[in-house]
């Protein structure tokens, strides 16, 4: 049994060696909340020990963020943060790596005027468009992981004693990211190898489309010619491997923008923009969302779908078996970073250039011509369950079962 300090040390090591895989002489940018300072300090030390030239930490504060939404002028949400975007773009163009530590409360912006939230997301997304293109084409190494905050821990474990909630969430995170194992680095290499086997199998099939069937879901999603099924490991423009999300249990690809038809129902709550969207459905026709419902968070879902033209379409389709470790933990994390790894999911918004043959070097126009969606949004939502069956349809009309009752059929 490892101590808390040992597991935290392992976690920081994973962030640097597996996540961003920092290289000697490289700059690392860390974006985090002040609640995660203990982990961030370890990450900074690990980065310098690995030879980082500079580690730049940008801290935010949940209370301060909420004060802005409650008290700042409406005009402030219409001003694009070009100063921040410019710095991030310059750092990316000079070879920096980027690491984000997520710890926000899922209910941070509950009760805030949805128009303010949408305006911020739109102006921020527009300002960060170039940086986001760098990420989605694997030009830079980037990683997202999480650390508990009191509010987030209380949301995940509401029935636990308040003094126990943060420690319980730490334990859950350590297990999910394999930081509680004797050799977490080797555990991650083994895990990536297993995911690669699945992505290779899917790439060999070269499916024309996928058919998802479950209670409340009957959806067909076409795939573009030359689509690539990817998994946890990526390679940046300099040839350095990295893992964008810790944890990750998915294999994923890009859908054809105009190729989704049918209806899909969510199976887990979605935390988006500091609010919860739950028990919702989306109906597609020729790729476009033509109708949606939500029992909770309808206005928030409406703002997401109407963020721009591209947010009316899908940008990712991801397969995760029901027997994945995070699913089997039976913990609802209320953050996509974890919950998407317990369930098959789709993403509203932009697709990743690396999910298309030759996509990393294509222009936006060339990607669009191949059927890749573009948007300032990219929001994953969970739709898998133990009742999900998925079939792959080949170009010659064959039908192959991919998932049976929520798990791999081959």
HUPE-V719765 format. One record per pair of residues at least 4 apart in sequence whose ideal C-beta (glycine too) atoms are under 8 Angstrom apart, sorted by the first residue. I is the first residue (numbers start at 1). GAP is how many residues later the second one is. Records with the same first field share a line. If there is no record, write none. Layout:
BEGIN
I: GAP ; GAP
END
This chain:
BEGIN
2: 4 ; 5 ; 8 ; 178 ; 180
3: 4
4: 4 ; 163 ; 166
5: 4
6: 4
7: 4 ; 163 ; 167 ; 172 ; 173
8: 4 ; 30 ; 31 ; 34 ; 162 ; 171
9: 4 ; 33
10: 4 ; 164 ; 169 ; 170 ; 171 ; 174
11: 4 ; 28 ; 31 ; 134 ; 162 ; 163 ; 166 ; 168
12: 4 ; 27 ; 30 ; 31 ; 33 ; 34
13: 4 ; 33 ; 171 ; 172
14: 4 ; 5 ; 131 ; 163 ; 164 ; 165 ; 170 ; 171 ; 174 ; 232
15: 4 ; 5 ; 28 ; 31 ; 84 ; 128 ; 130 ; 231
16: 4 ; 5 ; 6 ; 27 ; 30 ; 31 ; 34
17: 4 ; 5 ; 29 ; 33 ; 168
18: 167 ; 170 ; 224 ; 225 ; 228
19: 80 ; 124 ; 126 ; 223 ; 224 ; 227
20: 8 ; 77 ; 78 ; 79 ; 121 ; 122 ; 123 ; 222
21: 76 ; 120 ; 219 ; 220 ; 221 ; 222
22: 4 ; 6 ; 25 ; 28 ; 29 ; 30 ; 75 ; 119
23: 27 ; 28 ; 74 ; 215 ; 217
24: 26 ; 27 ; 28
25: 26 ; 27 ; 28
26: 25 ; 26 ; 27 ; 69 ; 70 ; 71
27: 25 ; 26 ; 27 ; 28 ; 29 ; 64 ; 67 ; 68 ; 69 ; 70
28: 19 ; 24 ; 26 ; 27 ; 28 ; 68 ; 69 ; 70 ; 71
29: 26 ; 27 ; 29 ; 59 ; 62 ; 67 ; 68 ; 69 ; 70
30: 10 ; 13 ; 14 ; 25 ; 26 ; 27 ; 28 ; 69 ; 70 ; 71
31: 27 ; 29 ; 67 ; 68 ; 69 ; 70
32: 4 ; 5 ; 7 ; 8 ; 25 ; 26 ; 27 ; 28 ; 68 ; 69 ; 71 ; 115
33: 26 ; 27 ; 28 ; 29 ; 68 ; 70 ; 71 ; 114 ; 116
34: 25 ; 26 ; 27
35: 27 ; 68 ; 112 ; 113 ; 114 ; 115
36: 4 ; 65 ; 67 ; 111 ; 113
37: 4 ; 22
38: 4 ; 109
39: 4 ; 62 ; 108
40: 4 ; 17 ; 19 ; 61
41: 4
42: 4
43: 4 ; 12 ; 56 ; 58
44: 4 ; 11 ; 13
45: 4
46: 4
47: 5 ; 8
48: 4 ; 7
56: 35
60: 4 ; 5
61: 4
62: 4 ; 42 ; 43 ; 46 ; 87 ; 89
63: 4
64: 4
65: 4 ; 43
66: 4 ; 42 ; 43 ; 46
67: 4 ; 5
68: 4 ; 8
69: 40 ; 43 ; 44 ; 47 ; 48
70: 42
72: 4 ; 5
74: 4 ; 42 ; 45
75: 4
77: 39 ; 42 ; 43 ; 46
78: 41 ; 45
79: 44
80: 5 ; 43 ; 44 ; 46 ; 47
81: 4 ; 42 ; 43 ; 46
82: 4 ; 45
83: 4
84: 4 ; 43
85: 4 ; 42 ; 43 ; 45 ; 46
86: 4
87: 4
88: 4 ; 10 ; 40 ; 43
89: 4 ; 41 ; 42 ; 45
90: 4
91: 5 ; 7
92: 4 ; 6 ; 39 ; 42 ; 47 ; 48
95: 45 ; 143
96: 44
97: 43 ; 44 ; 45 ; 46 ; 145
98: 37 ; 42 ; 43 ; 44 ; 45
99: 43 ; 44 ; 45 ; 46
100: 42 ; 43 ; 44 ; 45
101: 43 ; 44 ; 45 ; 46
102: 42 ; 43 ; 44 ; 45 ; 233 ; 235
103: 43 ; 44 ; 45 ; 46 ; 49
104: 4 ; 45 ; 48 ; 170 ; 231
105: 44 ; 46 ; 47 ; 50 ; 169
106: 46 ; 49 ; 163 ; 165 ; 168 ; 170 ; 228 ; 229
107: 44 ; 48 ; 167 ; 168 ; 169
108: 43 ; 166
109: 8 ; 164 ; 165 ; 166
110: 164 ; 165 ; 166
112: 4 ; 5 ; 162
113: 4
114: 4 ; 159 ; 161 ; 185 ; 186 ; 189
115: 4 ; 188
116: 4
117: 4 ; 156 ; 157 ; 158 ; 183 ; 186
118: 4 ; 155 ; 185 ; 189
119: 4
120: 4
121: 4 ; 152 ; 182 ; 186 ; 255 ; 256
122: 4 ; 185 ; 186 ; 254
123: 4
124: 4
125: 4 ; 7 ; 182 ; 251 ; 252
126: 250
128: 4 ; 248
129: 4 ; 247
130: 4
131: 4
132: 4 ; 218 ; 244 ; 246
133: 4 ; 220 ; 231
134: 5 ; 6
135: 4 ; 5 ; 7
136: 214 ; 215 ; 216 ; 217 ; 218 ; 242
137: 215 ; 216 ; 217 ; 222 ; 223 ; 224
138: 96 ; 97 ; 98 ; 99 ; 215 ; 216 ; 222
139: 97 ; 98 ; 221
140: 96 ; 97
141: 93 ; 95 ; 99 ; 101
142: 100 ; 102
143: 99 ; 100 ; 101 ; 102 ; 103
144: 100 ; 101 ; 102 ; 193
145: 32 ; 100 ; 101 ; 192
146: 27 ; 189 ; 191 ; 192
147: 26
148: 4 ; 5 ; 17 ; 18 ; 21 ; 22 ; 25
149: 4 ; 17
150: 4 ; 12 ; 15 ; 16
151: 4
152: 4 ; 17 ; 182 ; 183
153: 4 ; 12 ; 13 ; 15 ; 16
154: 4 ; 8 ; 11
155: 179
156: 9 ; 12 ; 13 ; 16 ; 175 ; 176 ; 177 ; 178
157: 7 ; 8 ; 11 ; 12
160: 4 ; 5 ; 8
161: 4
164: 4
165: 4
166: 4
167: 4
168: 4
169: 4
170: 4
171: 4 ; 9
172: 4 ; 157 ; 159 ; 161
173: 4 ; 6 ; 165
174: 5 ; 6
175: 5 ; 150 ; 154
176: 71 ; 149 ; 150 ; 153 ; 162 ; 165
177: 7 ; 69 ; 70
178: 6 ; 9 ; 10 ; 13 ; 69
179: 5
180: 4
181: 6
183: 4
184: 4
185: 4
186: 4
187: 4
188: 4 ; 55
189: 4
190: 4
191: 4 ; 41
192: 4 ; 39 ; 40 ; 41 ; 51
193: 4
194: 4
195: 4 ; 36 ; 37 ; 38 ; 53 ; 54 ; 55 ; 56
196: 4 ; 35 ; 37
197: 4
198: 4 ; 31 ; 33 ; 53 ; 121 ; 210
199: 4 ; 30 ; 31 ; 32 ; 52
200: 4
201: 4 ; 209
202: 5 ; 27 ; 49 ; 51 ; 117 ; 190 ; 200
203: 25 ; 26
205: 187 ; 189 ; 195
206: 188 ; 189
207: 16 ; 185 ; 186 ; 187 ; 193
208: 14 ; 15 ; 185 ; 186 ; 187
209: 11 ; 12 ; 13 ; 14 ; 50 ; 183 ; 184
210: 10 ; 11 ; 13 ; 107 ; 180 ; 181 ; 182 ; 183 ; 192
211: 8 ; 9 ; 10 ; 179 ; 180 ; 181 ; 182
212: 5 ; 6 ; 7 ; 8 ; 9 ; 50 ; 52 ; 132 ; 171 ; 176 ; 177 ; 178
213: 4 ; 5 ; 175 ; 176 ; 177 ; 178
214: 51 ; 169 ; 170 ; 171 ; 173 ; 174 ; 175
215: 50 ; 170 ; 172
216: 47 ; 48 ; 49 ; 65
217: 45 ; 46 ; 47 ; 48 ; 166 ; 171
218: 44 ; 45
219: 41 ; 42 ; 43 ; 44 ; 45 ; 65
220: 39 ; 40 ; 41 ; 42 ; 173
221: 34 ; 35 ; 38 ; 39 ; 93 ; 96 ; 125
222: 33 ; 34 ; 36 ; 37 ; 38
223: 4 ; 30 ; 31 ; 32 ; 33 ; 36 ; 94
224: 30 ; 31 ; 32 ; 35 ; 132 ; 146 ; 147 ; 148
225: 145
226: 130 ; 131 ; 132 ; 144
227: 26 ; 27 ; 128 ; 129 ; 130
228: 25 ; 126 ; 127 ; 128 ; 129 ; 131
229: 22 ; 23 ; 24 ; 126
230: 4 ; 21 ; 22 ; 23 ; 122 ; 124 ; 125
231: 17 ; 19 ; 20 ; 21
232: 11 ; 12 ; 13 ; 16 ; 18
233: 8 ; 9 ; 10
234: 7 ; 8 ; 9 ; 10 ; 120
235: 4 ; 5 ; 6 ; 7
236: 4 ; 5 ; 6
237: 123
243: 5
244: 4
245: 92 ; 96
247: 79 ; 90 ; 91 ; 94
248: 93
249: 71 ; 72 ; 75 ; 76 ; 77 ; 92 ; 93
250: 68 ; 69 ; 70 ; 90 ; 91 ; 95
251: 67 ; 68
252: 64 ; 65 ; 66 ; 67 ; 103
253: 63 ; 64 ; 102
254: 61 ; 62 ; 63 ; 97 ; 98 ; 101 ; 102 ; 118 ; 119
255: 4 ; 5 ; 32 ; 59 ; 60 ; 61 ; 62 ; 91 ; 96 ; 118
256: 4 ; 31 ; 115
257: 30 ; 56 ; 57 ; 94 ; 111 ; 114 ; 115 ; 116
258: 28 ; 29 ; 30 ; 55 ; 113
259: 27 ; 28 ; 112
260: 24 ; 26 ; 27 ; 53 ; 54
261: 23 ; 24 ; 25 ; 26
262: 21 ; 22
263: 18 ; 19 ; 20 ; 21
264: 17 ; 18 ; 20 ; 82 ; 119
265: 15 ; 16 ; 118
266: 4 ; 11 ; 12 ; 13 ; 14 ; 15 ; 115 ; 116 ; 117
267: 76 ; 115 ; 116 ; 117 ; 118
268: 64 ; 71 ; 74 ; 75 ; 114
269: 7 ; 8 ; 9 ; 27 ; 63 ; 65 ; 70
270: 6 ; 7 ; 8 ; 10 ; 27 ; 66 ; 109 ; 111 ; 112
271: 4 ; 5 ; 6 ; 63 ; 64 ; 65
272: 5 ; 25 ; 28 ; 29 ; 32 ; 107
273: 27 ; 30 ; 31
275: 22 ; 25
276: 20 ; 21 ; 24 ; 58
277: 17 ; 19 ; 20 ; 21 ; 23 ; 24 ; 27 ; 104
278: 16 ; 17 ; 18 ; 19
279: 15 ; 16 ; 17
280: 12 ; 13 ; 14 ; 15 ; 17 ; 18 ; 21 ; 101
281: 11 ; 12 ; 13
282: 7 ; 9 ; 10
283: 6 ; 7 ; 8 ; 9
284: 4 ; 5 ; 6 ; 30
285: 5
287: 26 ; 27
288: 24 ; 25
289: 16 ; 23 ; 24 ; 59
292: 9 ; 10 ; 13
293: 5
294: 4 ; 6 ; 7
297: 4
298: 4
299: 4
300: 4
301: 4
302: 4
303: 4
304: 7 ; 44 ; 73 ; 75
305: 6 ; 7 ; 43
306: 5 ; 6
307: 4 ; 42 ; 68 ; 69 ; 70
308: 67 ; 68 ; 69
309: 66
310: 5 ; 39 ; 40 ; 63 ; 64 ; 65 ; 66 ; 67
311: 37 ; 38 ; 64 ; 65 ; 66
313: 35 ; 36 ; 60 ; 62
314: 32 ; 33 ; 34 ; 35 ; 37 ; 59
315: 32 ; 33 ; 34 ; 35 ; 36 ; 37 ; 57 ; 58 ; 60 ; 63
316: 29 ; 30 ; 31 ; 35 ; 36 ; 39 ; 62 ; 64
317: 29 ; 30
318: 22 ; 26 ; 27 ; 28 ; 29 ; 62
319: 25 ; 65 ; 71 ; 83 ; 84
320: 4 ; 7 ; 20 ; 21 ; 22 ; 23 ; 24 ; 25 ; 64
321: 6 ; 82 ; 85 ; 86 ; 87
322: 5 ; 21 ; 62 ; 63 ; 64 ; 66 ; 83 ; 84 ; 85
323: 4 ; 5 ; 83 ; 84
324: 4 ; 17 ; 18
325: 4
326: 5 ; 7 ; 12 ; 13 ; 15 ; 16
327: 14 ; 15 ; 16
329: 13
331: 7
332: 7
333: 4 ; 5 ; 6
334: 5
335: 4
336: 4 ; 43 ; 44 ; 45
337: 4
338: 4
339: 4 ; 43
340: 5 ; 40 ; 42
342: 40
343: 39 ; 40 ; 41 ; 42
344: 38 ; 39 ; 40 ; 44 ; 46 ; 59
345: 35 ; 36 ; 37 ; 38 ; 39
346: 34 ; 35 ; 37
347: 31 ; 32 ; 33 ; 34
348: 27 ; 29 ; 30 ; 31 ; 33
349: 24 ; 26 ; 27 ; 28 ; 29 ; 30
350: 23 ; 24 ; 25 ; 26 ; 27 ; 28
351: 4 ; 5 ; 16 ; 21 ; 22 ; 23
352: 7
353: 6 ; 7 ; 9 ; 14 ; 19
354: 5 ; 6
355: 4 ; 17
356: 6 ; 11 ; 14 ; 16
358: 4
359: 8 ; 11 ; 13
362: 4 ; 5 ; 8
363: 4
364: 4 ; 10
365: 4
366: 4
367: 5 ; 7
368: 4 ; 6
383: 5
384: 4 ; 22
385: 21
386: 19 ; 20
387: 18 ; 19
388: 15 ; 17 ; 18
389: 12 ; 14 ; 15 ; 16
390: 11 ; 12 ; 13
391: 8 ; 9 ; 10 ; 11
392: 7 ; 8 ; 9 ; 10
393: 4 ; 5 ; 6 ; 7
394: 4 ; 5 ; 6
400: 10
401: 8 ; 9
402: 6 ; 7 ; 8
403: 4 ; 5 ; 6
404: 4 ; 5
END
